[in-house]
Amino acid sequence: MKRWATGAALATVAAAAAAQGVSGRLQMSRDSDGLRESLASAAYRGAQGFGLKAGTLHYNAPGWRQSGALLAATYQRSDAAVRLDASLGVAQIAERSHAVGALDASWPVASASSLGVSLERDLVNSVAGIDHGVAFTSLALVADHAFGERFNVGIAAGSTQFSNDNRRPLLRTRWNFELVPAYGLNAYLKTRSYRNSAPYRPEYFSPERLNEVSAGLSSRLRVGERVVLGAGADAGTQHTESGSRRIWSIALRLASPRGEAVQWSIALEASTAAGVSQLAASNAYRYASAVAQLNLPF
């Protein structure tokens, strides 16, 4: 299921400069299996990049509900040598405590290239995943290279280990070409491939093998003095051992311009991955989410 499919991001982390401040984040989502998720957190970041984050976790589905809490230490750094965003803490839910955390780091290796690493430890946030206490650890190496000023390729390769003895090697790519620089208009192609060593687990979608390819358009442009608008849409095909199905996703984001002292963003996303649903009679899984963030320096 998409909520926990956290393979490495193809773009390097956009870590903010290490400045003292506070931030808040709210994420809400719902899927076609009837699961609703609400995650809220507040964080403090010191002048040297170290900080602390606390949050609440709420999940509910027909006839089922669970709530929990999160506490984590954080660190951010962004300079000419490295971009780093890390967290390590504990999440408690369903009378269990889980170690959770993330590390995204990238280093420039040439004027047009970067290498990085992405590590994440988190819960499988489905009804069965939370009830059974299933967690995952994902590790990937990330590379990005620009072929000239308008074409770049990102690759992420690694593996996800689930606590219920399933291992998932994975490979993601994104091929991006800038069509109209004045409007931030890009055409892109993205792929995803993985295999499960122990397929058909009830806690999450786990076919024996999966291959996806999608093509789309994205744009990012400034609207007035205080707002940047980003949008994207793509469509493609998902292939598993049970057949091939259509998939699509759309996204919309409003944000403050880069460099502003106060940073904010609102992002909306909707997607489908046919064949994923655990419950829907149509066998077509759908997912929608909204995320709001606010960062205040002082």
Helices and strands as residue ranges (DSSP letters): G 2-4, E 21-31, E 36-45, E 50-61, E 64-78, E 83-93, E 96-110, E 113-123, H 127-132, E 135-147, E 151-162, E 166-180, G 181-183, E 185-195, E 209-223, E 227-240, E 243-255, E 263-274, E 284-297
